[in-house]
Amino acid sequence: MRIVVATCQVDYAGRLTAHLPMATRVLMIKSDGSVLVHSDGGSYKPLNWMSPPCTLREGVTTDPADESREMVEWTVSAAKSDDTLRILIEEILHDSSHDLGIDPGLQKDGVEKHLQELLAEHPATLADGLSLVRREFPTAIGPVDLMCRDEDGLSVAVEIKRRGEIDGVEQLTRYLELLNRDPALTRKGAVRGIFAAQEIKPQARVLATDRGIACATVDYDALRGMDDAEARLF
């Protein structure tokens, strides 16, 4: 991972446009190719980013405010769209690279881990005809919770959360981008995704739908066999 602290301006162009005026920010370039722009606030979420696969080109351009001065310019281009992230750097305050090694992955809490176990035993509750291929299917950026196969023989990657938020959709998107490069998984067609959670936030559902990812709300008690049909009003 490369970490750069710099005074910079950031412009995003693609399905929408966004502008971050000149300020000091943290730029993160991960080994999977993703580029993230962070401020000193806003919790864990980046101000802007480009997900892999993408290409980062570093060059020099003229300062728009002073044509006699040059500035460092980063251009991040998406591989599968016309989206671009343009970063103009006025001053670099820190620039370092670190090899983080292989991440062991997120250790799931009790409920989330149990959800994965239950859905592995009953994958058809997520979609008719779905069958389990493997739990914790490995990828270069971490394991997919469940790798399944639908009734047409197509591969389906399932990401499971207790609470479904935008970060989970982004995580599944990155997995799908990698999985769809594997000819062994895409012989019959593209790998599709299912985002499963006990509760899915509206923003996460909108983003998932936009990316062609199905959403499944999971009833934990029903899966555990605790859902008493006689106690229901309807």
N, C-alpha and C positions, 0 to 999 in steps of 0.2 A: 504494500500500500504506500502511495505517495501522499504526503500531507504538505500543503502549501498554505501559508498565511500571507495574504496579499491584499493590497488596496486595489479594488477592481470594480469593473462595471460588467453586468451580465445581461445578455439579451437572448431570449428564447423565441424561436419562430417555428411554426408547424401548424398543428390543429388549432392552436391559439397563439397569441403573442404575449410576452411578459418582459418587463424591464426592471432591473435592479440598478439604481444609480450608484455612482462611485462611493465605495465604503470599504472598510477592512473586513474581510471574511476568511473563512477556512474553506479551502478547496481540497476535496478528497478524490483521488484517482485509485480505484480498486483494481485488483488483479484480474477481475472478470471484465474489465473495460469500462465499468460504470463511472460516471463523474458526478459528484454531488457538491452543492454549494451550501455552506452552513453559515449562520450568524451566531452571535453569542447568546441568543435567546431563542424562543420558539420551541423549547423542549428538544425532542430527538429528531424532528422532521426537518429535512433540508428545505431551503428557500426555493431551490430549483435543482433539477438533476436530469441526467440522460441515462436511461437504462441500456444494458448491452442487448444485442451486439451494436457497437458503435465505434467510431474512429476518432482519435484525438490528434489534431495537427497543431504544432506550435510554430509560430512565425512572428513577424514584426510588421507593424502597420503605423500609419501616421496618427498622432494624437488628434482627435476631432476638434479639440479646443485650442490646439496650438500646432499648426502644421510644420513648425520647425523642430518638433520633438517627436521621437519615435516611442512606441509602446509595444510591449509583448502582447501577442494576440493568440488565444487558443480558440480553435474551431472544432467543436464536437459534432460529428454528423452521424445520424442514425443509419443503420445498414438497410432497414426495411421500409423507410419512409423518407420524406424530405425534411424531417425535423432537424433543426440545428440549434446548438447552444454556443453563443459567441461570447468569450470572456476577454475583455480588455484589461490588462494588468498595468497599473501605474507604478507600483512598487512591490517587490517581494520582500517580506519581512522574515520568512522562514521557509525552508524547502528541505524536506527530508524524506527518505524512503525506508520502509521497514518490511521485512519478510515475516508475515504473521504465521506462516505454516498452515497446516490443514486444521480447520476448525472442527471440533468434535460435534458441533451442532447444538441446538437448544435442548436443554433438559426439560422435558415437559412436566407440568405439575400433575397432581394425582388425577384430577378430572379430565384434563386433556389427554393424558396417557391412556386412561381407561376408555375414553371416547374412541381413541384410535383402535384399541383392542376390540371393542364392541363392533365398530364399523368394519373391521377386518373380518369378523365372524359373520356379519350380516351386510355385505356391500350392496345388496339389492335394495336396501332401504334408501339408498341414495339415488338410484335410478334402476328401472326395470331391466333385468337381464345382466346386471353388472356382476362380475366375478373377480375375486382377488387373485393377483399374480404374485405380489410380494409386498410385505411391509418394509418401511424404511428403504425404499429403492434409491440406490446411490447415484449422485451426480457430482460434478466437479465443485459445486457450490453448496453442497449439503444434501441430505436425504429427503426424498419425497415421502410423505407419510404413508400413502398407499398407492401402489401401481395396480390398476385393474384393467379388465378387458370387457367391452360391452358385447351385446348379443351379435353384433356384426364382426366381431374380432378386432375392433379398433382399440388402441391403448388409451387409457383414461388415467390421468394423474389427479390424485385427491389430496388437498391440503386441509388439515383439520385444526380448528381453533375453538377455544371455549367462547371467545367473543370475536366475531369477524369484523376486522377493520381494514382500512386501506392498505396498511403495511402487509397484511396477509395476502391480499390480492396481488400486490407488487411481488411478493415472494413467489407465489405460484406462477406469475407471469415470467419471472426469470427462469424458473424450472422448465416451463413449457418451451421457452426459447432454446434451451439446451437440448431437451428431449427431442424436439423436432428436427435436430441435426443428426439424430441417430437413425441410420437406414434400417436397423433391425426393428425399431419401434414404429417406423412409418411405412412399412411395406404395403399395408392396406389403406393407409390414409394418415392424416395428421393426428398427432396426440392432442386430445382435448382435455380440458380441466374442469374439475368440480371443486368449489370452495364450500366447505362444510363447517358449520358452527352452530352452537346453541342459540346465538343471537347474531344477526348480521346487520351492521349499521347501514342506513340508507345510502350514504356516500359510497361505501364499499360495494354495495349491490349494484349501484349505477356504474361504477368503474369496471366491475366484473362483467356486467352485461355488455358494456362498450368493447371489451376485449374478447368477447365470445366465450367467457367462462360461465358455466352454470353455477347457481347457488343452491345450497341445500341446508335448510334449517333442521337441526337434529334435536329430537326429544330424548334427552338423556335418560329420564325415568322410564320411558317406554322401552328403550334399548336394554335397560337393566331388568326388564320384566316387572317393573313396579307400577306400570300404568294399569289401573284397575278400571276396566270398561264399565263395570256396574256402578261406579261412583261418579260417572259423568252425568251432567245434566242433558247433554245432547249427544 
